[in-house]
Amino acid sequence: MVRKTLVAIDDSPQAEAALEYALEEFPESAITAIHVVRLPEGYWASFATSEAALPGYENARERGEEVVEAAVRSGADTDREIETAVEKGKPAREIVDYAVENGFEQIVVGSHGRRGVGRVMLGSVSERVVRRAPMTVIVVREQ
């Protein structure tokens, strides 16, 4: 049975490092790159009749498709096929839910490596994934 690895990606150097790590360290693993379009909450969400009506949603969705296509190209550069997924919602929750629902054995995420007030103020998707995921989570810090 082939091991399944989920790599969370956005348009950051940290996500790129996570994908590179997964490609190098897990050559026999089936890799899926996931991008989550964060939906606005609060004021804008209360007036939208659908997700498509949210300000900027279509642009964010299109950008998500571009991000996963870049991951596919990165895989092709190393002769690897990468599956992709673009989900919507809260990134940490969607990443973990997708991993559980699709039987992934591990998740690889990038981290900005923020500490102290910066981490508290900005939050950390990677930290939330580590806390919620029932499977192994590998956090890659871009150097």
C-alpha positions in Angstrom: 0.0 0.0 0.0 1.3 3.5 -0.9 1.6 6.0 1.9 -0.5 9.1 1.4 0.9 12.5 2.2 -1.1 15.8 2.3 0.9 19.0 1.8 -0.8 22.3 2.8 0.2 25.0 0.4 -0.4 28.7 -0.1 1.7 31.2 -2.0 4.5 31.4 0.5 8.2 30.4 0.7 7.2 28.3 3.7 4.7 26.3 1.7 7.2 25.8 -1.1 9.7 24.5 1.4 7.1 22.0 2.8 6.3 20.7 -0.7 10.0 20.4 -1.5 10.5 18.5 1.7 7.7 16.1 1.0 9.0 15.4 -2.5 12.5 14.8 -1.3 11.8 12.8 1.9 8.9 10.7 0.7 9.7 9.5 -2.8 7.3 6.5 -2.6 4.4 8.5 -1.1 1.4 9.7 -3.1 1.3 13.4 -2.6 -1.7 15.7 -2.6 -1.3 19.5 -2.4 -4.2 21.3 -0.7 -5.0 25.0 -0.8 -7.7 26.4 1.4 -9.5 29.6 0.3 -10.2 31.4 3.5 -13.8 32.6 3.6 -14.5 36.0 5.3 -16.4 36.0 8.5 -18.5 38.5 10.3 -19.8 41.6 8.5 -19.4 40.5 4.9 -20.4 36.9 5.4 -23.7 38.0 7.0 -24.8 39.8 3.8 -23.7 37.2 1.2 -26.3 34.9 -0.3 -23.6 32.5 -1.5 -19.9 32.0 -1.3 -19.5 33.4 -4.8 -21.2 36.6 -3.7 -18.5 37.2 -1.1 -16.1 40.1 -2.0 -13.0 38.7 -3.7 -14.2 35.0 -3.5 -13.8 34.3 -7.2 -10.3 35.9 -7.3 -9.3 33.9 -4.3 -10.6 30.7 -5.8 -8.7 31.4 -9.1 -5.6 32.2 -7.1 -5.9 28.9 -5.3 -6.1 27.0 -8.6 -2.9 28.8 -9.7 -1.2 27.8 -6.5 -2.0 24.1 -6.8 -1.0 24.2 -10.5 2.4 25.5 -9.5 2.7 22.6 -7.1 1.9 20.2 -10.0 4.7 21.8 -12.0 7.1 21.4 -9.1 6.2 17.8 -8.9 6.7 17.4 -12.7 10.2 19.0 -12.3 11.1 16.0 -10.1 9.2 13.4 -12.2 6.4 13.2 -9.5 2.7 13.3 -10.0 0.9 15.5 -7.5 -2.8 15.4 -6.9 -4.5 18.7 -5.9 -7.4 20.0 -3.9 -8.8 23.5 -3.4 -11.2 23.7 -0.4 -12.9 26.6 1.2 -13.3 27.6 4.9 -11.0 27.9 7.9 -7.6 26.6 6.7 -6.5 24.4 9.7 -10.0 22.8 10.0 -10.3 22.1 6.3 -6.7 20.7 6.1 -7.3 18.2 8.9 -10.8 17.3 7.8 -9.6 16.6 4.3 -6.8 14.5 5.6 -9.1 12.4 7.8 -11.8 12.0 5.2 -9.4 10.9 2.6 -7.2 8.5 4.6 -3.9 10.4 4.7 -1.2 9.0 7.0 0.6 12.3 7.3 0.4 16.1 6.8 3.3 18.4 5.9 2.9 22.1 6.5 5.2 25.1 6.3 5.7 27.5 9.2 6.8 31.1 9.4 8.4 30.3 12.8 6.8 33.2 14.5 7.2 33.4 18.3 5.8 35.4 21.1 3.4 38.3 20.3 3.6 37.8 16.6 2.3 34.2 16.9 -0.4 35.2 19.3 -1.6 38.1 17.2 -1.5 36.4 13.8 -2.3 32.8 14.8 -0.7 29.8 13.3 -2.3 27.4 10.8 0.5 24.9 11.3 0.0 25.0 15.1 -3.7 24.4 14.8 -3.1 21.5 12.4 -0.7 19.9 14.8 -3.2 20.2 17.6 -6.2 18.9 15.7 -4.7 16.2 13.4 -5.0 12.5 14.5 -2.1 11.6 12.2 1.6 12.6 12.0 2.2 16.3 11.2 5.5 17.5 9.9 6.2 21.2 10.3 8.9 22.5 7.9 10.5 25.9 8.6 11.8 27.7 5.6 15.4 28.8 6.3 
